[in-house]
Amino acid sequence: MSASPQDLVRPEIMALSGYHVPPAAGMIKLDAMENPYHLPEALRDVVAEVAYGVSLNRYPDASAAKLKSTLRETMQIPEACGLVLGNGSDELIQIVTMALAKPGATILSIEPSFVMYRMIATFCGARYVGVPLREDFSLDFGALLTAVERENPAVIFIAYPNNPSGNLFAAEDIEALIKAAPGLVVIDEAYTPFAGKSFMPRLAEFKNLIVMRTLSKLGLAALRLGYMVGAKEWMDEFEKLRLPYNINSLTQEIAARVLESGAALQAQAETIVAERTRVYHELAGMQGVKVFRSQANFLLLRVPDAPMAFNGLKARQILVKNLHGAHPILDNCLRVTIGTPAENDAFLNVLSELL
Ligand SMILES: *Cc1c(COP(=O)(O)O)cnc(C)c1O
């Protein structure tokens, strides 16, 4: 064979740099919006019991019927709607984009937001348009509407609350956007457990609305389970692109059992929300720090020198996300996930020393 990657790989893929996950062994990990808490003891016993009983020699239930019915009951999924499961919601973004990536089709989102919308559009050979937020990370609704009219997007992805800014856009703006959109609108509710706001109850009102969720931020990141809900006729098409066994047996069984046992994870989310308020006020009181209001399990802050603060924290074994350089309105910004009270104190102490 004489071909090199340059000869055969699509140029837009050659130009990509892969999604970078920094090594974190031994560090206080406040960079990836994970829940800092283990499952409660009683649930860990349930997990052990489930793992013992799973038939690892068999393929998973391809339709994940039991898990889907548990999700329908516990997540108030409207009965008339279709439900598609993904190996994380990342995979669902990929499925939606793959299905809609006709030649010339446009994927639209806001910026800065979740980077996978753009990356997956590139993977699928679709055109991507990002509409900038205002400097304070609010939605520039006029600009968004103009862009929607001009670009005629097949799908609009909106993270609600937004990542990396943490704010929740006005529900009236989102509603007006859904009405104005010529195609689908995906409301990505990855942070709903910390925001208490959702478009799930409103699915019946809008034929072009999809609500996407994940269990990752709630405390089950290792299981990789995302789900999306929308009009059945759309979900039936997306289901065709789902690889047959994308949700493994351990994920199916463990997620169902954890969700059935109800309030444990939501109680942890409430602890995290209370800590978010405390950390917000601590940061707001620090000279030189501008912290932004968040409805998610992380805070965005601006410091005088973000790369220096990032490296200083890292040298003290605290890993946050450095967003400096990611987008012009993220100049000197860091994103910190809310951890345990002790982890948050360590972060606050080291940061104040570095300022
Ligand atoms: C973390 C995140 C996801 C991806 O979650 P997974 O289910 O772990 O793939 C999706 N959307 C947003 C906005 C996120 O922040």
The ligand as an ORCA input file, in Angstrom:
! r2SCAN-3c Opt
* xyz 0 1
  C     -21.286     16.986     29.387
  C     -22.227     17.431     28.345
  C     -22.796     16.526     27.432
  C     -22.292     15.125     27.224
  O     -22.610     14.249     28.142
  P     -22.393     12.684     27.962
  O     -23.741     12.141     28.166
  O     -21.434     12.343     29.044
  O     -21.870     12.388     26.589
  C     -23.746     16.987     26.542
  N     -24.098     18.278     26.517
  C     -23.560     19.174     27.351
  C     -23.992     20.588     27.262
  C     -22.595     18.792     28.266
  O     -22.012     19.706     29.047
*
